[in-house]
Amino acid sequence: MSIEHKHIEEIFPYDGSQIDASWAFKEFGIYGSSLITWIGPVNITPDNLKDFADVGLEIKSNYMVNFICEFFDCQPANMRIAYLRQRLLVMIFREILFEYGVTSKREGDDIFVDGGKLSISIATASLSSMKIHFALNLEDKGTPDDVDTIGLYDIRDENGEQVFNQDNLIDLINETADRFISELETIENDISKTNLL
């Protein structure tokens, strides 16, 4: 499976509509499976909520790093595979945090650092594709009042120094995207070279 990663420099909001099928093709002309990343505010409108558990809740943040993944390799699309890939992406990001010296906790598809919620995520499927939205707060600003949150820029090392900043953010985004894509492609390669019983 070939997956194209494209980082969009333009800042624009995530409102939930980007989880719709073929968004990357409609917006950027990208055919096939893709991973689109960008930075922007998040404010998911009620009509775009996909998780029944989120109905009535505010899902918002002033600025987040957004990942939108879409896969066409499984027909018909499979919700279970979408959620497994979502968890894989979350775990890969936690692995990278660990390498930066950041201790985190995972609850399902949510990542917490120092007790603050760092991420949001959803997986879904349409008739033609599987999709994932994964996003990370940059700062603890503009998030719901009833949720303790933390941003990447709020994380400090043992010396009180900022771990993530504008100088290394794009490297963090690209590293996460590259490892996720590599993991999925490696799985495909392993399938192709495995002798069936």
N, C-alpha and C positions, 0 to 999 in steps of 0.2 A: 504494500500500500504506500503510495506517495502522498505526502502531506506538505502543503506549502504554508510557510509561516511568513506573514507580512505584518510589520509594525507600522501603525499609522501615526505620523507625527502630530496631526491635527488633534486638538482637544475637542471632544464632543461627548454628550451625555449618553449613558446607558439607561434606557427606560423600560427595558424588557422586550421591546419589539425586535431587537437584534437576535433574539433566540429563535426567531422564525426561520423556517427552512429556506435555504439558498440565499441568505442575506449577503454572504461574502460575494456571491456571483452578481446579485442585483446591485450592490454598492460599489464593488471594486473589480468586477469582471473576472473573478477567480473561479476557475472550473475545478471540480473535484473536491477532495477532502482538504481542509484548511484549518489554520490556526491564526486568528487575527488578534493582535494586541494593540492597546492604546490606553492613554490616560484620560480620565474625565470623571465628572460627577456621576453619581448613581441616584436615581429616584424612580423606582419601579412603579408604574401606574397600576391601579387595581385590575384593569382589563388585560394586563400582560403578566399577571402572576400565574405561575405554573404549579406551585406547591400548595396543595390544599391547606397545609398547616400554617401558611403565611397569610391567609386571608384575614384582612383586618389589621395587619401589622404594617408598620412603616419599614421600608427597606431603602435606606438612603445614606449618602455620604458625600461630602463636598468634593473629594477627589479620590479615585481609586485606580489601580492598575487593573485593566480588564482583559480577560482571555476569553475569546469565543472560539470554540472548536466545533467543526462539523465533519461528519464522517459518512461516506457513501458506500463503504466497502461491504456492508452487510445488508442484503435485501431479502425480505423486508427488514426495516430497521428494528433493532432489538433494544428495548428499554434497559434490560439487565446489563447488556454489554456497555451501554451508555453510562450507567452508574458505576460499573467496574472501572471504566476508563477515567471517570471523574475522580474516584478514590485514588487511582494511580497518580493522577496529576497532583492531587493534594499531598500525597505521600512523597512524591518527588520534590515538591516545594519544601516540605518539612526537612527532607534530607539536605537540601541546599542551605536552609536556615541553620541546621546543625553545623554545617561546614563553616559558616560565618560565626560560629560560637553562640548561636541563639537557641535557647531551650524553648521548646513549644509543646503544646498538648493538642491532641486531636480528639474531637468528639464527632463521630460520623464524618461529614464533609467539612466541618468547621475547624479552623486553627485558632488557638489561643496562645498569647504570649503575656506573661506576667498577669494572668487573669483577665486580660482584655481580648475581646473578639477581634481577630485580625482580618478574617475572610468571610465571604459569602459564596455560595455556589448552588447550582441547580443543573440537573441533567434531564433531558427529555428526548422524545423521538417523534418524528412526523412520518408520513407515509413513505418518504424517500430518504430520510437521513436521521442520524443521531446527533444531538447537540449538547454542549456543555458551556455554561457560563461560570467562570471562576474569577473572583475579584478580591483585591487586597487594598485595605485602607492605606492611604499615604499618611494621613494625620487623623487624630481623634477629633474631627470637626464635622459638624453637620450630620452626625449619626443620631439614631433614635435616643431620646432621653432615658428610656428604660433599659438600655443595653450598655454594659461596660465595654468600650471598644478601645483599640490601640491601632496606631498606624505604623507603617514601616519606618517613617522618619522619627517616630517616638521611641524606637528601640535603642537602648544604650548598652554599651559593653561594660565590663567590670570596672573600667576607669571612668565611666560616665560619658564616654565619647559616642557620638551618633554612629550607628552601624551602617545604616543606609542613607544615601543622600542623592542629590541630582547627578553627582559624578559617577555613581556606580549603579543607578537604577536601571538604565537600559541594559547594562551587562547582566543584571539579575533577571530581567525579563527574558533576554535572549538565551541565557543559560537554562532557565526553566523550560522554555519552549523547545530548545534543542534536545534536552534530555528526554522530555516527554515524547517527542517525535521519534527519537532514536530508540526508545524503549518499545514503542508500538511497531516500528519497522523491524526490530530485532525479533519480536514475537512472530511476525510474519515470516521472517527468514527461518526461524526455528521450526515453524509448522512445515515449511516447504522441504526441509531436509530430514524430517522425522519419518522413520520407517513404521508404517502402520502395523498393528498386531493382527 
